[in-house]
Amino acid sequence: MTGTVIVTRIPYSDIGKIDFAPPTGKGDDTWTLRVHSASTPFLQTVDSPERKTARRTFPVVHDITKDRSVYLVFENSAEAQDAYAYFLYHKQLRW
């Protein structure tokens, strides 16, 4: 969705398991990092302005959810590996 902002709060003290997945299909270059919650679901807010196209007008979106895991998608392996190391480091700080 164009103009959509997704904000997810990931408390470092609540980082559980961390999965790192390379591209899965032919022509798919995206790398995925999934951060699982250790106990409390992560708070996520999705906001989008009103959008107009030639066929219809899409209303403003403001949605708050709580999810057990967060997916982060990266265009290349270097960015995904940096994020993986970042979350792994903060997970280890808990112990």
C-alpha positions as CSV (number, residue, x, y, z in Angstrom):
1,M,0.0,0.0,0.0
2,T,1.5,3.3,-1.1
3,G,1.9,5.7,1.8
4,T,1.4,3.1,4.4
5,V,3.5,3.2,7.6
6,I,3.9,0.1,9.8
7,V,5.4,0.7,13.2
8,T,6.3,-2.4,15.3
9,R,7.6,-2.1,18.8
10,I,10.1,-4.9,19.7
11,P,11.1,-4.7,23.3
12,Y,14.7,-6.2,23.6
13,S,13.7,-8.0,26.7
14,D,11.0,-9.9,24.8
15,I,13.0,-11.2,21.9
16,G,12.6,-15.0,21.6
17,K,13.7,-17.1,18.7
18,I,15.1,-15.4,15.5
19,D,14.8,-17.0,12.1
20,F,16.8,-16.0,9.0
21,A,15.6,-17.1,5.6
22,P,17.2,-16.7,2.2
23,P,15.1,-16.1,-1.0
24,T,12.7,-19.1,-1.5
25,G,11.8,-18.9,-5.2
26,K,13.2,-18.3,-8.6
27,G,13.3,-14.6,-9.3
28,D,12.7,-13.8,-5.6
29,D,15.6,-11.8,-4.2
30,T,14.1,-10.9,-0.8
31,W,15.7,-12.1,2.5
32,T,13.4,-12.5,5.5
33,L,14.2,-12.1,9.2
34,R,11.5,-13.2,11.6
35,V,11.7,-12.2,15.3
36,H,9.5,-14.3,17.6
37,S,8.2,-13.0,20.9
38,A,9.4,-14.7,24.0
39,S,6.2,-14.0,25.9
40,T,4.2,-10.9,25.2
41,P,3.0,-10.2,21.7
42,F,4.6,-7.3,19.9
43,L,2.5,-4.2,19.5
44,Q,2.1,-3.2,15.8
45,T,0.4,-0.1,14.4
46,V,-0.5,0.2,10.7
47,D,-1.3,3.8,9.4
48,S,-2.2,4.8,5.9
49,P,-3.6,8.1,4.6
50,E,-6.7,8.2,2.4
51,R,-5.7,7.2,-1.1
52,K,-7.6,7.9,-4.4
53,T,-7.3,6.1,-7.7
54,A,-9.3,6.5,-10.9
55,R,-11.7,3.8,-9.7
56,R,-12.2,4.3,-6.0
57,T,-11.1,6.0,-2.8
58,F,-9.5,4.0,-0.1
59,P,-10.2,5.1,3.5
60,V,-7.7,6.1,6.1
61,V,-6.2,3.0,7.9
62,H,-5.3,3.0,11.6
63,D,-5.0,-0.5,13.0
64,I,-3.4,-1.7,16.1
65,T,-2.6,-5.4,16.4
66,K,-0.6,-7.6,18.7
67,D,1.4,-10.3,16.9
68,R,3.6,-13.2,18.2
69,S,6.2,-12.5,15.5
70,V,7.4,-9.7,13.2
71,Y,8.7,-10.2,9.7
72,L,11.4,-7.9,8.3
73,V,12.1,-8.1,4.6
74,F,15.4,-7.0,3.0
75,E,16.5,-6.6,-0.6
76,N,19.9,-8.2,-0.1
77,S,21.7,-10.6,2.2
78,A,24.0,-8.0,3.8
79,E,21.2,-6.0,5.2
80,A,19.4,-9.1,6.5
81,Q,22.6,-10.4,8.1
82,D,23.2,-7.0,9.8
83,A,19.6,-7.0,11.2
84,Y,20.0,-10.7,12.3
85,A,23.2,-9.8,14.2
86,Y,21.5,-6.8,15.8
87,F,18.6,-8.7,17.2
88,L,20.7,-11.7,18.2
89,Y,23.0,-9.3,20.2
90,H,20.0,-7.8,22.0
91,K,18.6,-11.2,22.7
92,Q,21.9,-12.2,24.3
93,L,21.9,-9.1,26.5
94,R,18.8,-10.5,28.2
95,W,20.7,-13.4,29.6
